[in-house]
Amino acid sequence: MSDAEIASNECQSADIVIAQGGGGSGAVGHGMGVSGGGGSGAAVPSSRFRPRYRQLTDAEKALHDEIKSKAQELEALINQVPNGRYLSLALTDLESAVMWTVKAVTA
């Protein structure tokens, strides 16, 4: 068997292990975990891709809306500076900050 055939077989084997949910402690396994079941004691599988969203409490909805509102205020203030790379970076980082904050609230 040639080196290319050996490498191909190893890749196919790795694909099968990944598809079956195996693979040890590699990066593939880190996306799936078990999170608390909201105090019920039951483990609930979680995914970094959130295939379903949970119902938010009224307090979480209010916090979400306030975060978005404050971000719009800050965006308006930031947009008063001259156009350029630094403005673009500031707006991109604001978007990222809001995204991660909302993700933390809704997780």
Secondary structure, DSSP 4 states (H G I P E B T S, - for coil): --HHHHHHHHHHHHHHHHHTT--TTSHHHHTEEEE--TTSS--EEEETT-SS-PPPPHHHHHHHHHHHHHHHHHHHHHTTSPSSHHHHHHHHHHHHHHHHHHHHHH-
